[in-house]
């Protein structure tokens, strides 16, 4: 499909007037809703164990029709872009019973801001050049150190066109590129094996990430992390002061705090932060923002999946809870404005409040000063998987790269460290905030209610006091 094609309605060969009529029929008596149309191309190439293991190319298209009546939602979707399928969907969503305020919600405002280009990243470079790139990554990683035993390299891209049609006649459109390059390495010494990984990406073409220095630095980082872990000793366990690194460690903030600040959990009072608006929920100096308006970032969107322009939404300001992330339905039910956080994985999914790029702002301290302030503790540089219970705020996070801090100095790397705590409680335990703010390299995917969407995270270095560390030592 060419970006120049003016409409997905035209592409499907549908009659615009008839489509409008069917939307009107489906959303008659609704408070809000829309027809969401999507066309998507995607590719993944995986080079593993010295050979091309996977090469997939996929195109998908479809629509989702949503009728919102008070708290009730009717949703029907299909990959069949036909008038008959739309007519069936209109009948299905009409049947949803729920309150109706008596008037259709006001359409989202307009933006002429474009945060990324229209170019389809799947087109360049050619397939054989992509395979050659992955071969080069593999060879470079293996040549770096004789202890490298296994290398996996992958590149992935999607190009998504979305179109949103409302019953009031308003139409919104967005074209969204997304790419990612990932490298993981396994190193070994005798019977012991350890791994490391690193990835980069964003809403742009491949060009910036496939320059030699860019992919080589990604490989360098993956191998470095794996070799650090090869020398790691068992992690100490117990309550201790923790210094968290800048950038990707913001994923813990995303999980332990960010989800609890999404509008649906707070409207239903299932979040640990419910009812705390205007109250001190974090240490002074802690400011947390969700910002969907950053150029070319993985979590950014010019408009969300309901047509609302994204925003820079301050969530916590100097420790005070000042905002939640909202889609249209939860914003209306809570009597506030949508913030441009209504997101969905695809046309087959209903939108809900989701994060975009969520991060903590920088403070005043030098990172070296923060580390020097800790007598005995843990320096957590990178994280793997984590889990959080939204209602209680309890979280568990696995450190993929961490070190002991002894007498204010970073010493031995440790293996198997887990951070265990409670997000709302531990926000008060932040005692020093670094001046080294960084965003993650463009690799985040967030899961919620079975839907995955691309996101960004970030933070400066932080000192958190008296955090429970689960270890193996």
C-alpha positions as CSV (number, residue, x, y, z in Angstrom):
1,X,0.0,0.0,0.0
2,X,1.2,3.5,-0.8
3,X,1.1,6.2,1.8
4,X,-0.4,8.5,-0.9
5,X,-3.7,6.5,-0.8
6,X,-6.0,9.0,0.8
7,X,-8.3,6.6,2.7
8,X,-8.6,3.1,3.9
9,X,-12.3,3.3,3.0
10,X,-11.2,3.9,-0.6
11,X,-8.6,1.1,-0.5
12,X,-11.3,-1.4,0.6
13,X,-13.6,-0.2,-2.2
14,X,-16.3,0.9,0.2
15,X,-18.9,3.6,-0.4
16,X,-18.2,6.5,2.0
17,X,-21.8,7.5,2.3
18,X,-22.9,4.0,3.1
19,X,-20.1,3.6,5.7
20,X,-21.3,6.8,7.4
21,X,-24.8,5.5,7.4
22,X,-23.7,2.2,9.1
23,X,-21.6,4.1,11.7
24,X,-24.7,6.3,12.4
25,X,-26.8,3.2,12.8
26,X,-24.4,1.4,15.1
27,X,-23.7,4.4,17.3
28,X,-27.3,5.7,17.5
29,X,-28.1,6.4,21.2
30,X,-24.4,6.0,22.2
31,X,-22.4,8.5,24.3
32,X,-19.3,8.0,22.2
33,X,-17.6,5.6,19.9
34,X,-15.9,5.3,16.5
35,X,-15.0,3.1,13.6
36,X,-11.3,2.3,13.8
37,X,-9.7,1.1,10.5
38,X,-6.2,-0.4,10.3
39,X,-3.8,-1.6,7.6
40,X,-0.5,-3.0,8.8
41,X,2.6,-4.5,7.3
42,X,5.2,-6.3,9.5
43,X,8.4,-8.2,9.2
44,X,10.7,-10.1,11.5
45,X,14.1,-11.6,10.7
46,X,15.9,-13.7,13.3
47,X,19.5,-14.9,12.9
48,X,20.3,-17.6,15.5
49,X,23.1,-20.1,16.0
50,X,24.9,-19.0,12.8
51,X,21.9,-19.1,10.4
52,X,18.7,-17.4,9.4
53,X,16.2,-19.0,11.6
54,X,13.1,-16.9,10.9
55,X,11.9,-14.6,8.2
56,X,8.3,-13.6,8.4
57,X,6.3,-11.0,6.5
58,X,2.7,-10.3,7.3
59,X,0.0,-7.9,6.2
60,X,-3.2,-7.4,8.2
61,X,-6.2,-5.2,7.9
62,X,-9.5,-4.8,9.5
63,X,-11.9,-2.6,11.5
64,X,-13.3,-2.3,15.0
65,X,-16.6,-0.6,15.7
66,X,-17.2,0.7,19.2
67,X,-20.3,2.1,20.9
68,X,-19.9,3.5,24.4
69,X,-23.0,3.9,26.6
70,X,-22.0,5.2,30.1
71,X,-19.8,2.4,31.5
72,X,-20.9,-0.2,28.9
73,X,-19.0,-0.8,25.7
74,X,-20.1,-2.7,22.6
75,X,-17.3,-3.8,20.4
76,X,-17.3,-5.7,17.1
77,X,-14.3,-6.3,14.8
78,X,-13.4,-8.1,11.6
79,X,-10.6,-8.5,9.2
80,X,-13.2,-8.5,6.4
81,X,-13.5,-4.9,5.2
82,X,-16.9,-5.3,3.5
83,X,-20.2,-3.5,3.8
84,X,-21.8,-6.8,5.0
85,X,-19.3,-7.1,7.8
86,X,-19.8,-3.5,8.8
87,X,-23.6,-3.9,8.8
88,X,-23.3,-7.0,11.1
89,X,-20.9,-5.0,13.4
90,X,-23.4,-2.1,13.6
91,X,-26.2,-4.4,14.7
92,X,-24.0,-6.0,17.3
93,X,-22.9,-2.8,19.0
94,X,-26.4,-1.3,18.8
95,X,-27.6,-4.2,21.1
96,X,-25.4,-3.1,24.0
97,X,-27.5,-1.9,26.9
98,X,-26.2,1.0,29.0
99,X,-27.0,4.5,30.2
100,X,-26.9,7.3,27.6
101,X,-26.3,10.9,28.5
102,X,-28.5,12.1,25.7
103,X,-25.8,13.6,23.5
104,X,-22.8,12.3,21.6
105,X,-19.5,13.3,23.1
106,X,-17.6,16.1,21.5
107,X,-15.0,15.1,18.9
108,X,-11.2,15.2,19.8
109,X,-9.4,18.4,19.0
110,X,-7.1,18.6,15.9
111,X,-3.3,18.6,15.7
112,X,-1.1,19.3,12.7
113,X,1.9,18.0,14.6
114,X,3.7,15.0,13.1
115,X,6.1,13.2,15.4
116,X,7.4,10.7,12.7
117,X,7.6,10.3,9.0
118,X,5.2,8.4,6.7
119,X,8.0,6.3,5.1
120,X,7.5,2.5,5.1
121,X,10.6,1.0,6.8
122,X,10.0,-2.4,5.3
123,X,11.1,-1.2,1.9
124,X,14.8,-0.4,2.6
125,X,17.3,-2.0,2.8
126,X,16.5,-5.0,0.5
127,X,15.9,-8.4,2.0
128,X,19.4,-9.8,1.1
129,X,21.0,-6.7,2.7
130,X,19.1,-7.3,5.9
131,X,20.3,-10.9,6.0
132,X,23.9,-9.8,5.4
133,X,23.6,-7.3,8.2
134,X,22.5,-10.0,10.6
135,X,25.4,-12.2,9.5
136,X,27.8,-9.3,10.1
137,X,26.4,-8.8,13.6
138,X,26.8,-12.6,14.4
139,X,30.4,-12.6,13.1
140,X,31.4,-9.4,14.9
141,X,29.9,-10.7,18.2
142,X,31.7,-14.1,17.9
143,X,35.0,-12.4,17.1
144,X,34.8,-10.1,20.1
145,X,35.6,-12.7,22.7
146,X,36.4,-16.4,22.5
147,X,34.0,-17.0,25.4
148,X,31.0,-16.0,23.1
149,X,29.1,-19.3,22.5
150,X,25.8,-18.2,21.1
151,X,24.5,-15.1,19.3
152,X,20.9,-14.2,18.4
153,X,20.3,-11.1,16.3
154,X,17.0,-9.8,15.0
155,X,15.4,-6.9,13.2
156,X,11.7,-6.1,13.1
157,X,9.6,-3.4,11.5
158,X,5.9,-2.5,11.2
159,X,4.1,0.1,9.2
160,X,0.6,0.9,10.4
161,X,-2.0,3.1,8.8
162,X,-5.0,4.0,11.0
163,X,-8.1,5.9,10.2
164,X,-10.8,6.8,12.8
165,X,-14.3,7.8,11.7
166,X,-16.9,9.2,14.2
167,X,-20.6,9.4,14.0
168,X,-20.4,13.2,14.0
169,X,-18.5,13.1,10.6
170,X,-15.0,13.8,12.0
171,X,-12.2,11.7,10.5
172,X,-8.6,11.2,11.9
173,X,-5.7,9.5,10.2
174,X,-2.1,8.5,11.3
175,X,0.7,6.6,9.6
176,X,3.1,5.0,12.0
177,X,6.5,3.4,11.3
178,X,8.3,1.4,14.0
179,X,11.6,-0.5,13.9
180,X,13.8,-2.5,16.4
181,X,17.2,-4.1,16.3
182,X,18.1,-6.6,19.0
183,X,21.2,-8.6,20.0
184,X,21.7,-11.2,22.7
185,X,24.8,-13.1,23.5
186,X,25.5,-16.2,25.6
187,X,29.1,-16.5,27.0
188,X,30.6,-19.4,28.7
189,X,33.5,-20.5,30.8
190,X,33.7,-24.2,31.6
191,X,30.2,-25.3,32.8
192,X,29.0,-21.8,33.5
193,X,27.0,-19.8,31.0
194,X,25.6,-16.3,31.2
195,X,23.7,-14.0,28.8
196,X,23.4,-10.3,28.0
197,X,21.2,-8.4,25.5
198,X,20.7,-5.0,24.1
199,X,18.3,-3.4,21.6
200,X,17.6,-0.1,19.9
201,X,14.6,1.2,18.0
202,X,12.1,4.0,17.3
203,X,9.4,5.3,15.0
204,X,11.6,5.8,11.9
205,X,13.3,3.7,9.2
206,X,16.2,1.3,9.8
207,X,18.8,3.7,8.5
208,X,20.1,5.1,11.8
209,X,20.3,1.7,13.5
210,X,22.0,-0.2,10.8
211,X,25.0,2.1,10.4
212,X,28.1,0.1,11.4
213,X,28.9,2.1,14.6
214,X,25.2,1.8,15.8
215,X,24.9,-2.0,15.5
216,X,28.4,-2.6,16.7
217,X,27.8,-0.6,19.9
218,X,24.6,-2.7,20.4
219,X,26.7,-5.9,20.1
220,X,29.4,-4.4,22.4
221,X,26.8,-3.8,25.1
222,X,25.2,-7.2,24.9
223,X,28.6,-9.0,25.1
224,X,29.8,-6.7,27.9
225,X,26.7,-7.4,30.0
226,X,27.1,-11.2,29.4
227,X,30.8,-11.1,30.4
228,X,30.0,-9.1,33.5
229,X,27.5,-11.7,34.5
230,X,30.0,-14.5,33.9
231,X,32.1,-13.0,36.8
232,X,29.1,-12.3,39.0
233,X,28.9,-13.6,42.6
234,X,25.7,-14.6,44.4
235,X,23.6,-11.6,45.2
236,X,23.2,-10.6,48.8
237,X,19.7,-10.8,50.3
238,X,18.0,-8.5,52.8
239,X,17.0,-4.9,53.2
240,X,19.5,-2.5,51.8
241,X,20.0,0.9,50.1
242,X,19.7,0.6,46.3
243,X,21.1,2.9,43.6
244,X,19.3,2.5,40.3
245,X,21.0,3.4,37.0
246,X,19.6,5.9,34.5
247,X,17.5,5.0,31.3
248,X,16.1,1.5,31.0
249,X,15.7,1.0,34.8
250,X,12.8,3.4,34.4
251,X,10.9,0.2,33.4
252,X,10.5,-0.4,37.2
253,X,8.8,3.0,37.5
254,X,6.6,2.2,34.5
255,X,5.4,-1.1,36.2
256,X,5.4,-0.3,39.9
257,X,3.9,3.3,39.5
258,X,2.8,4.0,35.9
259,X,0.1,1.4,35.7
260,X,-1.4,2.6,39.0
261,X,-1.8,6.1,37.4
262,X,-4.0,4.9,34.5
263,X,-7.5,6.3,34.6
264,X,-9.5,3.0,34.5
265,X,-7.9,1.6,37.6
266,X,-8.5,4.9,39.5
267,X,-12.1,5.2,38.3
268,X,-12.8,1.7,39.5
269,X,-10.8,2.4,42.7
270,X,-8.6,-0.7,42.1
271,X,-5.4,1.3,42.0
272,X,-3.2,1.8,45.1
273,X,-3.2,5.5,44.0
274,X,-7.1,5.8,43.9
275,X,-8.5,8.8,45.8
276,X,-5.0,10.3,46.4
277,X,-5.2,13.2,43.9
278,X,-3.5,16.3,45.4
279,X,-1.7,14.3,48.1
280,X,2.0,13.6,48.7
281,X,2.6,10.1,47.1
282,X,6.4,10.4,46.6
283,X,9.4,12.1,48.1
284,X,9.9,15.8,47.4
285,X,11.8,16.3,44.1
286,X,10.1,13.3,42.4
287,X,8.3,14.4,39.2
288,X,6.9,11.8,36.9
289,X,5.6,12.5,33.4
290,X,3.9,10.6,30.6
291,X,4.8,12.2,27.3
292,X,3.5,10.9,24.0
293,X,4.8,14.0,22.1
294,X,8.5,13.1,21.7
295,X,9.9,13.0,18.2
296,X,10.5,9.5,16.7
297,X,10.3,7.8,20.1
298,X,9.0,4.2,20.3
299,X,6.1,5.2,22.7
300,X,5.1,8.4,20.9
301,X,1.9,8.9,18.9
302,X,0.8,12.0,16.9
303,X,-2.8,11.0,17.9
304,X,-3.9,8.2,20.1
305,X,-6.2,5.3,18.9
306,X,-9.3,7.4,19.5
307,X,-8.1,10.5,17.6
308,X,-7.0,12.6,20.6
309,X,-3.6,14.3,20.2
310,X,-1.1,13.0,22.7
311,X,0.1,15.2,25.5
312,X,2.9,15.7,28.0
313,X,0.9,14.8,31.1
314,X,2.5,15.5,34.5
315,X,1.4,12.7,36.8
316,X,3.4,13.4,40.0
317,X,4.9,16.9,40.6
318,X,7.5,17.4,43.4
319,X,6.0,14.3,45.1
320,X,2.3,15.4,44.7
321,X,-0.2,13.3,42.7
322,X,-1.5,15.8,40.1
323,X,-2.8,13.7,37.1
324,X,-3.9,10.4,35.7
325,X,-3.6,9.1,32.1
326,X,-7.0,9.0,30.4
327,X,-8.8,7.7,27.4
328,X,-12.1,9.2,26.4
329,X,-14.5,6.9,28.3
330,X,-12.8,7.1,31.7
331,X,-12.1,10.8,31.3
332,X,-15.8,11.4,30.7
333,X,-16.9,9.2,33.6
334,X,-14.4,11.0,35.9
335,X,-15.4,14.4,34.7
336,X,-12.0,15.3,33.3
337,X,-10.4,15.8,29.9
338,X,-8.8,12.9,27.9
339,X,-5.0,13.1,27.9
340,X,-4.4,11.2,24.6
341,X,-3.7,7.9,26.3
342,X,-6.4,5.8,24.6
343,X,-4.5,3.0,23.0
344,X,-5.2,-0.4,21.4
345,X,-2.9,-3.2,20.1
346,X,-4.9,-3.5,16.8
347,X,-8.4,-3.1,15.2
348,X,-9.3,-6.3,17.1
349,X,-8.9,-4.7,20.5
350,X,-10.9,-2.1,22.5
351,X,-8.9,1.1,23.5
352,X,-8.1,1.7,27.1
353,X,-5.8,4.1,29.1
354,X,-2.2,3.2,28.4
355,X,1.2,4.8,28.9
356,X,3.3,6.3,26.1
357,X,6.8,7.4,27.2
358,X,6.8,7.5,31.0
359,X,9.7,8.9,32.9
360,X,11.0,10.6,36.0
361,X,12.7,14.1,35.6
362,X,16.3,14.7,36.6
363,X,17.5,16.0,40.0
364,X,20.6,17.7,41.2
365,X,23.1,15.0,42.2
366,X,26.1,13.6,40.3
367,X,25.7,9.8,39.8
368,X,29.2,9.3,41.5
369,X,28.0,11.3,44.5
370,X,24.9,9.1,44.8
371,X,27.0,5.9,44.8
372,X,29.5,7.4,47.2
373,X,26.7,8.1,49.7
374,X,25.8,4.4,50.1
375,X,27.9,2.4,52.6
376,X,26.7,-1.1,51.7
377,X,24.1,-1.7,49.1
378,X,23.2,-2.6,45.5
379,X,23.8,-0.8,42.2
380,X,21.1,-2.0,39.8
381,X,22.0,-1.1,36.2
382,X,19.6,-3.1,34.1
383,X,16.3,-5.0,34.6
384,X,14.6,-7.9,33.0
385,X,11.1,-9.0,33.7
386,X,8.9,-7.6,36.5
387,X,5.4,-8.1,37.9
388,X,3.2,-5.7,39.8
389,X,-0.2,-6.0,41.6
390,X,-2.0,-2.8,40.7
391,X,-4.3,-2.9,43.7
392,X,-1.7,-3.4,46.4
393,X,1.2,-1.8,44.5
394,X,3.5,-4.7,45.3
395,X,6.2,-5.5,42.7
396,X,9.0,-8.0,42.0
397,X,11.8,-7.1,39.6
398,X,14.7,-9.1,38.3
399,X,18.1,-7.4,37.9
400,X,20.0,-8.5,34.8
401,X,23.0,-6.4,35.7
402,X,23.8,-5.3,39.2
403,X,26.8,-4.8,41.5
404,X,27.6,-4.6,45.2
405,X,28.3,-1.2,46.6
406,X,30.8,-1.4,49.5
407,X,32.0,1.7,51.4
408,X,30.7,4.0,48.6
409,X,32.4,2.1,45.8
410,X,31.0,-0.2,43.1
411,X,32.6,-3.6,43.5
412,X,31.7,-7.2,42.5
413,X,28.9,-7.9,39.9
414,X,26.1,-10.0,41.4
415,X,23.8,-12.6,39.9
416,X,20.2,-13.4,40.8
417,X,19.2,-10.1,42.5
418,X,15.5,-9.3,42.8
419,X,14.0,-6.1,44.0
420,X,10.9,-6.6,46.0
421,X,8.7,-3.8,47.3
422,X,5.6,-1.7,47.0
423,X,5.5,1.1,44.4
424,X,3.5,3.7,46.4
425,X,5.6,3.1,49.5
426,X,8.9,3.1,47.8
427,X,8.3,6.4,46.0
428,X,8.8,7.9,49.5
429,X,12.1,6.1,49.9
430,X,13.8,8.0,47.1
431,X,16.4,10.2,48.8
432,X,18.7,11.3,46.0
433,X,17.9,12.0,42.3
434,X,20.7,12.2,39.7
435,X,21.3,14.8,37.0
436,X,21.9,12.1,34.4
437,X,18.4,11.7,33.0
438,X,18.2,9.2,30.1
439,X,15.5,7.5,28.0
440,X,15.7,3.8,27.2
441,X,17.1,2.9,23.8
442,X,13.7,2.2,22.2
443,X,12.8,-1.4,23.1
444,X,9.8,-1.3,25.5
445,X,6.6,-3.2,25.0
446,X,3.9,-2.9,27.7
447,X,1.3,-5.6,28.4
448,X,-2.2,-4.9,29.9
449,X,-5.3,-7.0,29.7
450,X,-3.7,-9.2,27.0
451,X,-2.8,-6.2,24.8
452,X,0.8,-5.2,23.9
453,X,1.7,-1.7,22.8
454,X,5.2,-0.1,22.2
455,X,6.2,2.3,25.1
456,X,9.2,4.3,26.3
457,X,10.7,4.6,29.8
458,X,13.3,6.7,31.4
459,X,14.8,8.1,34.6
460,X,18.0,9.6,36.1
461,X,20.1,7.6,38.6
462,X,18.2,7.3,41.9
463,X,19.0,6.3,45.5
464,X,16.2,4.4,47.2
465,X,16.6,3.6,50.9
466,X,15.8,0.3,52.6
467,X,14.6,-1.8,49.7
468,X,14.1,-5.5,50.1
469,X,16.6,-7.4,47.8
470,X,16.0,-11.1,47.2
471,X,19.3,-12.8,46.4
472,X,21.0,-16.1,46.1
473,X,23.8,-15.5,48.6
